[in-house]
């Protein structure tokens, strides 16, 4: 089964020194950042640096993505090479995603037969982006949605508390839009508190419960925790397999339901959750 990224590490696109180290940090994927991590004066330098990095990238290693600027799409996508999985699109809304799709098609034609089918992670970061999330999830290039809560908080005037409960309705909309479109479950927002591993684990587990299956990181020290949270434990996998086996036995006997060792009813809804645990375990990249 193809690996599904659990962790995405942002790396400033203008920092060749950090790019050179990033692949060994343990993230499933790197996001080479041309947007927030780069000052306006260094955008051109960042494009040159990222293009060089992608051009020399080894085939093995983490997935390589590029976060582009929403107002510099044509210039930013030109850094792509066959080593790139695709782009992260900030402030994603339907019109911007259409512009990105056209730009990626032009890059594919330029590259020629070796061009990959560049994919898109659409970051929901605006009020309109929230309202149009189902449309953002629909284009064929969109692999998954992501959520940028810092931008949303500013636009909506939110003052999030420690548990960030204010974002629960928005998170649910992003999860539902992803499920309805049949795409990979979404990527959760960054944890900006860097020296509190307990908080990182707590907030990441909250995202897991809410339907997210990955998270972006702004520091390599966050990667191990993110990967651990989004990887089912051996006990969880064993329990899930037992559920699947119990229902399989019941179906062979002509029944559509079964019970587990504790007498819990196992129907198709329970089996679907168990199958998702097994798929995530099989798709882990560790």
Buried (B, 14 or more C-beta within 10 A) or exposed (E): EEBBBBBBBBBBBBBBEBBEEBBEBBBBBBBBBBBBBBEEEBBEBBBBBBBBBBEEBEEEBBBBBBBBBBEBBEBBBBBBBBBBBBBBBBBBBBEBBEBBBEBBBEBBEEBEEEBBEBBBBBBBBBEBBBEBBBBBBBBEBBBBBBBBBEBBBEBBEBEEEEEBEBBEEBBEBBBBBBEEBEBBBBBBBBBEEBEEBEEBBBBBBBBBEBBBBBBBBBBBEBBBBBBBBBBBEEEBBEBBBBBBEBBEEBEEEEEEBBEBEEEEEBEEEBBEEBBBBBBBBEBBBE
